[in-house]
């Protein structure tokens, strides 16, 4: 591989994708290599549906060869053992063996062998054609192909297996650690233990996601190897937004120069702002006086500057690679902002270059390495000004080559250094260098002092905005999402928001650990206690059992407090439920069933298997009806289904709160936000009365707090409506040619990222609202731009097909209003790309038969 100039990672990805095609799986192991050879021939013939690199000598595979076997159900059961085999047999059978079965009902296990390395794609965990089955069968086991793959990896070669010595999971969000079983510690009947228990498991994971990595450690027995986040970019202004900024500058300059209002120019500004959806963010004044019009232009200028300065992830990070000087500059600019000039950033980078990278571990002498071992990395941290800090961060970023070194060291049985996971922009240089076995925080010190201050200010701002929007009336119930990731990265800001809303505060013992949350007297609080529906992610539920118990305790005490119900909405709602005979009416912490994770709303949206948006709220509710806390069983993770209490809380919920903890993964970037928070919003709206002014059920507000960045404890906490944040994100990322081109440069992986965001756009349209201009411009940027469309189709035909499919779906569901000409062009594009994909499959089937 290393000596082959034609070797290409794109070829490896394409070859693995071919081995996953239904036609190849159905034909079985004996024809797998034939299928790959047929694709390579088609690439040489110029077939645009096949990766171009497959046309190279040897397919660009660097000597990689197909290795595949077919495994019978009987053989799988023999490897698995009788007890677990009986559990599988209750879910799967020879007639329905699940995904990955050949035409003869055997499990197809395949991959590519390069020397002593075997590459394979983790099998699908879902149920083909029936995603709803996952909603109702909590005890659904892995299917035969999934089980066979992991067991065959461990089986010695002389017995017909692969005989691997260690496993490397590449990239977070695998499925093996999420399999059914004990949430806090596997037993012999936990599927993670059955399939991974005998294997050293090295797991390449994003450094800024310590939350989900805990699950990989706990249930997947993983030794983590962190990798850096992609470099950052500033959105800037582009196309019509750049034109709009020029018009605004011209208007303001004329006014400053004493020429007064230019009404023709103002009209052009208004028209262009309207066409780009800006009037939702900066409404034009109704009175239309010269003074208010000038103020509006000034506000529009501020908003354009906000869009221009917004950060986004530029492309993807290559594991083990050192950032270029341009990328190093982007990290420094994002971290320091205007605290560091461009010249100072250049000097920091050149200073590191001139020192020949001596801060890297490979460049340290024996004495320096000994000091590091005893004193830790902080010994080398700068002791003075911002320029020295910048040089230090550059030196740490440059050590991302240690990611690959750590992986090799782990495979050699060596020790991987530990490091707290986190985000450079929020947590600072302590999260660097990467290539470390990351860990989380002490859950008994959450919320931290700084998180408590910010959480209080966030709660105050949430209440202030609600009072302003609702005639001075307090919200009776606010739903707050408690996710493991943002709780870890913010050190408990979301927990602090819950406490501040209900009117409670943390109490510490002498060691600094938090042992209780005490109620603040109403006289001191100065307002009613707000009831809170806490929506827990499965990771938060399992990782912070102590927090769950403390929150449960404070809600019980709030419910029994001798206070007027008009000043204590927790007590008010509990009394109403108890009058109806509902048990445990003070339950406020809800999540998935014990041992289960996720709302499954994203699976339903991805499959397009839904009719009305209300059904997505019902899906969420059905998956989150389990209450947790110290009064729900003898163990921390015990839960009890309490749909009556959940319904009451949803019916009284007037606002939902979500923290966003990173630049890399905002609301529009991943499926989990709409699938959980958006669907929670929809579940609450489903229980609302009809609004006589609209004829529809009353809307529930969704407040978003962007908790990334380096703002101090005393800085204001911005709380924005979800639609405002979505517009900002779409303008700075998906609709931004700079972001688009950075993703396109990443080949099939970048095309996949674009495709995922189009699916998420459908999810948000169903659960909140996506402006029409977003669909208009997404269509222009990705489908109707001929060069971009060709590039997407060439690098990842399935991804491009999904882009066009989602646009057509949005129009079909009434989410997007567009003209018939555009729809006809999209239909033609879809038919063409569908033909390309289907022809590729058909030609594969013809070859195999």
N, C-alpha and C positions, 0 to 999 in steps of 0.2 A: 504493500500500500504506500509506504513512505517514499519508495523509489519509482513509483509509477506517475509520470507527469499527467496522465489522463484521468487519474483517480479523482472522483468528485463526490462530495457529500450529497449533492442533489441526486446523483445516480443511486446512492444507497437508499435515500428516502423514497425515490420512485420505485426501486425494486421491492422494498418492503411493502409499499402500497399495493403493488401488483399482487403480491402473495396474500394480501387481505381481500382481494376482489372475490365476489361471490362465485363467479365462474371457476376461478382457480381453486377455491376451497372445495367446491362441489366435486371437481375432478380428482382431488386427492393428491397425495404426496408424489405419486408416480409421474404426474404430468406437470408438477410445479415448475421445474426447470424449463420445460418446453414453453410454458407460458411466458417466462421471462425472456427467453431467446426470441420468441415471436415479437415481443414488444421492442426489443433491441433492433430487430430487423425493420420494424415499422418506423422507428426513430431515424434509421439510416435512409429510409425512403422519404423522409420529410413530413411524417404524420404529426400535425400540430397538437394532437391530444396526448402525445407521449413526451416525456422530458427529453429535451434536446441532448443532454449529456449522455444519454443511453446510446447515442450514435457513435460515441468515441470508441477507440480501440478497447476491446474487452468490456464494452458497455460502460466504461468509466468506473468500474467497480473495484479496481485495484486488486484483482485476484479473488474477490469475494465470490463464494459459491453457494448455491441454494442447498439448504439442508432441511429436509422435511420428513415427517413420519405420520402415519395414520394410527390412531390409538382406539382400540375397541372399548366399549363400555365395561366389559368384563375385566379388561386389563386395568382400566382406571379404578374400578372397585377393589381390585386386588391390591393396588398400591395404596389406596385410601384407607382400607380397613372396613370392617362390617358396620360399626356404629354410624360413622359419618356417611357411609354409602347408603344406608337406609334413609337418612335425612335427604340425601340428594334424590333418591328414587321417588320420594314423595312429591318432588317438584318437577323432575324431568324423567323422560322415558326414551325408549328406542324410537317411538313415534314422534316424540318432541324432545330431542336432545339439546335444543337450544342453539344459539349462534355457533358458527365455526364447525358445523358438521358436514362431512362429505356426503355425496349422493348415496353412499352405503351406510350412513349413520355413524361413521367413525369420527373421532375428533382429529382435526387437521392442525398439527403443530409444526410451525415452519419458521425459518429465519435465514440469515446469511452468515456463513462461516468465513472469517478472515483470520488465518493462523489459528491461535488458540482463543480467539474472541468470537462469540456467537451473538449476533444482533437479532432481536425480535421485537415485534410490536405487542404491547400488553393486550390480551384479548378483551373484546367488548364485555362489559358487565351487564348491559341492558338486555331487554327482550325485543327482538326485531319485530316491528309491526304492531307491538302491543305495549306502549309505554305506560298505559294506565295500570297494567298488571303490577307494576312496582308500587303503586299507591296502596294497594289493598292486600298484598301478600308480604307482610312484614318479615316472615321467616323464609323468604325466597333465598335459596342457596346459590352459590356460583354454579354455572352450568358445566357440563362435562369437558368442553374444550378448555375453559379457564382452569379447571382443576388439573386436567391432563398436562397442560403446559408447565405449570409450576412443579408438578410431581416428576415429570420427565426430565426437567432441568436437573433435579437432584439425583435421579436414578443413575447408577454407574453405567458407563458405556458398555461394559461387558454384558449388562442385563438389558440393553436396548435403549438406554437413556442418553442424555447429553453429558452427564458426569461433570457438571460445572463446579468450580471451587468457590466462587463468589458471585454475587449479583450486583449489578449497578443499575439503579433506577434513574433514568435521565429525565429530569424536569419534575416539578411539583405537580400535585393533583393526580397522582396515580390512583388506582382503585384498591390495591391490595390491603392497604391499612384501613379501609373503610368497610371491609367485609363484616358480616354479622358476627357477633361475639361479645365478650365482656368489654365495656368501654374503658375501664381504668387499668385493667391488667388481664392479659389473655389467660384462658385456661386451655385445656387440651381439646375443648370443643369449640374454640374460637377459630374461625376460618383463617385469620391472619397467622395464627400459630401453626395450623395444619399445613399451610402452603409455604410459609416463610421460616418456620421455627428452626430448621436445620441449616439455613443459609446465612453466611455473612452478607449483610445487606448495606451497601454503600449508596446513599441517596443524594443526588445532586439537587439542591434546593435553593430557591431565591433567598438571599440574605435578609430581605425585608419582610419575610413571612414566618416569623418564629412561632406564630399561633398554630398553623396547620402542621408545622414541622413537629410539634409535640406529639401529634397523633401518629406520625410516621415513626417516631422513636418508641412511643408507648406500645402501639399495636403492631407496627411493622418491624420492630427490632432494628431500626435504621441507625447507622452512623451517618450523620449528615455532613455534606460538604457544600458549603455555601458558595453561591456565585453572585457576582456584582449585578446591579440593575443597569439597564441601558443608559447611555448618555442622555443628557437633557437638551432641550431646545426651547427657545422662546417662540411663541406662535407667530408674532409679527402680523402684519396686515397684508392682504393679498386680493387680487382681482377687484371686485366691486368694493370691498372694504377699504382697500388702498385708495380707490377713487373717492370714496365717501370721506376719508380723512383729508384728502387734498381739498375737497369742497369746503369742509368744516374749517380748515386752516385759512382758506381764502376768505371765508365769511368773517372769521374772527379778526384777521389782519385788516380787512376793510373797515371794520367797526372801530378797531383800535386807532386806525389812521384818520378817523373822523369822518368817514364817508357815510356813516349811518347804516341802516338796514338795507340789504339788497334782497328785495322780495322774490325776484326771479331765482336768485341763488338759493334762498331759503326753501323755495318750492322744490328745486332740484334735490336739495338735501333731504327733504321730507320724503320725496318719492323714492329715492335710493335707499333710505333707511327703512321705509315700509317694505320694499321689495326684499330686503334682507332680514326681515323680522325684528328690526331694532326697536320698533315702537312698543313692543311688549316689554322691553327692558328699560326704555327711556320714553315714556308716554308723552305725546305732544300735548301741551296745555290746551284746555278747552276754551279759555277766554281769548287766546290768540293775540294778546297785546304785544307791542314791541319788546317790552321788558321781559315778559315771560318767554317770548320766542328766543330772545338772546340767551336767557338762562337755560333754555332747553338745548340750544346748540352747545353751550358750555358743558352741560351734563352729558350730551352725546359724545363730546370730545373725551371726557373722563372715561366713559365706558369703552370707547375705542382704544384708549391707552391700556385699559384693563385687559381687553382681549389681546392686544399686542404683546403685553408682558407676561401672559399666562404661560406656564411651563407645560411641556409635554415630553413623553419619552420618544427619543429619536431612534427608531429602528430597534434592533435586538442586540443583546450582548452575546459575544462568542465565548464559550466556556474556555477559560485558561488564557485568554488573549489580553495583552496589555493595551490600555487605551492609547489612542493617538494623541498628539498634542492638541488637536482641535477638540477631541472628546474630553481631555483633561480640562481644557478651558471651559467647556460647557458645564462640567461638574462644579468648578469653582464659581462660575458666574451664577449658577442656580443656588449654591450654598451661601455665598457672601453677598450677592446682590450688589447694591451700590456702596457697600462697605469696602469694596476692592475695585480699583480702576482696571481697565483693560491692560494698561502697562504693568501694573503690579501683578496681574495674573500671569502675563508673559514672563515676568522676572521670576516668579515662583517656579514656573515650569523649567525655565532655563537654569535656575539654580540647582534644581534636581538633576538635570542633564549633566551639568558641569561636575557634579559630585559622583558621576558614573553610577548612579543608582545604588549607592552604598547602603541605603536603608533597607534594600531588599535582603531577605534572609540569606540568599546565596552570596551576597556581597559582604556580609559581615564576617569579621575575623572571629577566631575562637573565643577571645575575651568578650567581644560584643555579644556573641550568642549566649555565653554564660550569664552575662548581666541580664539579658532578656529573659532567660529561663528563671532567674531568681526574682528579678524586680517586675517582670511583665513588660508589655509593650509601652505602658504609660511612662516608663523611664525615659523613653526617647521623645515623648511628647514635648512640643515647644513650650517654653516658659514665658514668652513675651508676646509681641504684637500680632496683628492680623496677618501680616505678610509671612511671618514665621509659621503661623497656623496653616496658611495656604500651602507653603512648601511641605509641611508635614503631611497634609492631606494628599498632595500630589505623590509623595513617596509611598503612601499607603495604597493609593489607587493603582500605582504602577506594579504593586505586588499581586495583582489579580492572576498573574502567571502561576501563583502558588495553588490556585484551584486545581490545575492539572497535576501539579506535584503532589498535592494532598491525596488525590484520587489514586495515583500510583502507589503512594506510601501506604494507603489503606489496603490496597490489594496485596501489598507485601506484608500485611499484618502489622504495620506500624501504627503509631499513635497519631491521631488527628487532634491538633490543638483546639481547645474550646474557645468560644467567643459568644457574647450576647448578640442575638439577632436584632436587626432594627433597620432604620432608615437614615441615611446620611443627612438628609435635609432636616429631619426632626431630632435625631439622636446624636448627631455629630460624628466625629472621627472614631469614637469608641467602637463603632460597628465594623470598622476596617482593621486589617485587611480581610478579604474574603478567602475562601478555601478553608473554612473553619467548621468545626462541629458546633453549630449554633444552639443556644439554649434561650430560655425565656426569663421572666422576672419572678420575684417572690410574691405569690398571690396573697400573702398575709400582710402586705404593705400597700394594698390597693384600695382606694386611690392614693397616689402619692400626693405630697403637699402641693406641687404645681398643678397636678391634674385636678385636685379639689378646687383650687382657685379658678381655673378655667372652666370647670364644670358648673360652678356656681354662676359665673358670668354668662355662660351659655344658657342656663335655665332661666335666668333673669331676662335675657334677650328673647327667648322663645315666648315667655309669658307676655312681655311687652308687645311683641308683634301680634300675638293673639288678641290682646286687649284692644289694640288699635284696629284690627280687622273685624272685630266682633262687638263693636259698640260698648266696650268696657267690661264685657262679660268674661270671667275666667273659664278656661277649659276644665270640664269635670274630670276627663281622663285624657292622658297623653300616652301614646305607645312609644317606647324607646327600644331600639334594637341593641342588644348586647352581643357583640361578636368577639370571639377570641382574639382575632387579629388586631382590631383597632384598640381593644382593651389593653393588649400587651404593648403596642407601639405608643399609645398615649398614656400608659401607666394608669389607666382606669378613668379616663374622662367621662366615658359613657356611664359608668357606675356613679360618678359624682353628679352627673345630670339627674339621674334617677333620685338620688338622695336629696338634692336641692329642690326638686319639684315636690317631693312628698314632705319636705321640711324635716330633714334629719341630717346628722353630721357624724363623721367617724370618731371613734374613741380609741386612743392608743394606750397600750400598757407601757411599762418602763423600757422594754427593749425596742420600742418603736413599732411593734406589730399592732395591727388593728384588730380589736377583739369584739367590737360592738358598734352598732349604729344607733345613736340616741336621737329621739325626737326633740326638735327645737320647740320650745313653748310658742303657742300661737301669738302671744303678746310680742315676742321677739321676732317671729316670722313676719307678722304684719300683713298676712293674706291667707286665703284658705289653703289647706293641704290639697295638692293635686293628686288624684288617683293615677297610678301608673301601671300600664300593661307592659311587662318586660318580656320581650320576644328574644329568647336565647338561641344562639346557634348551638349545634350539637357539640362543637369544640368548647365553647364557653361553659356549657352545662357540665362537661366532663372534666375540664381543666381547672375550673374555679368553684369546686364544690363548697369551699368555705364561704365564698362570696354569696353563693346561692342561699346557703343556710342563714347568713347574716341578713340578707335582704328579706328572706321569708319571715324572719323574726321581727324585723322592724315594721313590716306590713301588718303582721298580727297585732303588734302593739298599737299601731295607728288605728286599726279597726276597733280596738277595745278602749281607746282613749276617751276620757270623759270630756267630750267636746261637742259643740253644736254641729249637726250634720251639714248646716249651711257653711261651716268653716272647715269641715273635714269630709271631703268627698270619698275617701276610702271608707270611712265609717258609714256614710250614706248608702253607698252601693252594697256594702256587706249586709246592712240591715234589710235592704230590699230583697236581696237574695235569700237571706235566712227566713224572711217572711214567706217565701215560696218553697221553703223546705230544702234548700240547696245546702249540701255539706261543704265544709272547707271553703266558705264564701270569701275568705281573705286570701285565697291563692292568687298570686300575681305573676308567677314566673312560669312561662309556658314555652314548650319546645316540642321536638319530635319524640316519638316513642323511645323508651330506653334502648340505647345501642344503635339507633337509627340517625341518619343525617340528611338534611336537605328537605326542601319543600316539594321537590319534583316538578315545580311549575316550569322550570327551564327545560326539562325534558319534554313536557307537553307543548311548549311554545316551539321548541326546535323541531318537533315532529309535525307541527301544524295541526295537532289533533285536538282542536277546541273550536267551539262555535261562538259563544258570547263571552265577553271579557269577564262577566260575573263568575263564570265557571273557574277562572284562575284564582279568584278570591276563595271560592269554596274548596279548591284543591289545597290551597295554603292552610285553610282552617282545619281541614281533615287531617293534615299532617302535623299540626301544632297544638293539638288539644290536650297534651299531657302537661300536668302541673308538677313542679319540682320544689323541693325545700325540705327542711328538717322534719316536717310533719307529714311527709309523703312516704315514709318507709324507714327501714332500719339502716339502709345504706344510702350514701350521698346521691347515687345516680338512680335511685328508685323514682318512678313517676306514676302518676295516676291520671287517667283520662277524666277531664272535668269540662266537657263542652258547654254546660250551662253557664259556668263562671266565665269562660272565654267569650261566649255570646254576649253576656252582660257588659263585659269590658269593651268589646268591639263596638257594641251599640252606643256606648257613651264616649268612645274615642273621637276627639275632635281634631287631633293633630298627631302625626307620626314624626319621630326624630331619628335621623341616621347620620352617623359620623363617617366621613371618608378620610382614610388615613394615609393615602399615598398619591403621588403624581402618576405613577405607572398604571394604577388600576382605579379609575374613577367610575362614576355611575354608568357611563356609556361603554366601558371597556370590557366588562365581564357580565356573565349571565346572572350571577348571584344577587346583585342588587335589586333588579326588578323582580326576580323570582322570590325574594324574601320580603324586602321592604315594600316594593311596589305592590306585590300581591297582598301583603298585610293591609295596605291602604285600601285596596279593592275589597277585601273581606269586611273591613269596617264600613265602607260605603254601601255594601250589599244590605246592611241592616239599618240604614238610615231611612228616614221618612222622605216623602217626595217634596222637593223644593217647588213651591207654587210658581216661582218666577221662571223656572226652567222646564218644569214638567218632568224632571229627572230626580233621582235620589241625590241628596245633598253630598257635596264633595268634602273629602277630608284632606286637610292641608298636610303636606310633607315638608318638614324643615330639614335642611341639609347643612351640616357643619363640616367644613374642610379643615381637618385637623393636622395637615402636614405643614412643613415649613419650620422656621426657627423663631417664631414669635415668642416673646417673653411671657412671664406669668401675668403681667399687668396689661398686656396689649388687649385691645377689644376683640371679642369673639364674634365673627360674622356668622349670621344665620340667614340662609337664603332659601327661597322656595325651590322645589325640585325642578320646576320648569326653567327657572333662571339658570340653575347649575347645568342642566342639560344643554341649554343653548350655548353657554360658555364652553362647555366641553366639546360640543360638535364643531363650533367655530374654530377652536384652537387645535383640534385633532382631526376628526373624520373628514371635515370639509376643507381642511387646510392642505394645499398642494405640497407643502414642505413635509408634513407628517405622512401624507400618502406616498410621496416619492421615497421617503426613508423606508417605509414598509415594502414597497415594490422592490427595492434593492435587495431585500432579504429572500427573494425567490418564493418558494412554496410556503415557507413559514410565514412570511409577511402577508402573502395572499390569504392565508388562513386567518390571520389576525383581523384583516379587513372584513372578511366574511363573518367572523364572530360578532363584530360590532354592528353589522347589518341585522343580524338576528336579534341582538339586544335592543335595537331600535324598535323592532316589532313588539318586544316585551314591554318596553316603556310606553309605547303608543297604546297598548292594551290596558296598562295599569295606571298611567298618568296622562301625559299629553306631550306629543312631539309636534313642533310647528311644521307647517306645510313647506316652508322654505328649506328645511333640513332635508326632506325627501327630494325636493326639486334639485338641490345642489348635489346631493349624494348621487342622484341619477346622472347629472351632468359630469361629475368627476370620475365615476367608476364604470358606468354602463355606456353612456353615449360618447365618451371620449374614446375615439377609435384606437389610439395608441395604447392607452391604459387598458382598454378591454382586451386587446391582443396580448399584452404582457401578462395580465391576470390569467387569461385562458391558457396561455403557453405554460406558465409556471404551476398553475393549479386549476385545472378545468372544473373540478367539483366546487372549489371556492367561488369561482366566477359564476357558476350556475346558481349557487346560493345567493350571491349578490343580486342577480336579476330576479330570482324567485321571490326574494323578500320585497323588492320593489313592487312586483306584481301583486304579492299578497297584501301589501299595504293599501294599494289601490282597490283591490277586491273587497277588503274589509272596511272600506270607507275611512281609512286613516289618512289617506293622501288624495287630494284633488289635483288631477292633472288632465291634460287634453288627450283626445283620442289618438292623435299622431304619435305622441310619446308612448302611449300604451301599445300601439301597433309595433313600434320599433322595439320595445322591450319584449313583446311576444315573439317577434322574429329572432331577436338575440337568444331568447330562451330556447326556442326550437332548434336553433343552430348549435348551441352549446350542448343541449340535451342529445342531439344527434351525434355530436362528437364523442360524448361520454358513452352513449349507448352503442355506437358503432365500435368503439374500443372494446367494450364488453362483448359485443357480438362476435367481433373478429377473434377475440381471445377464446370464446366458446367454440368457434369454428375450428381454430387451430387445435384445441384440445380434443375435439371429437373426430 
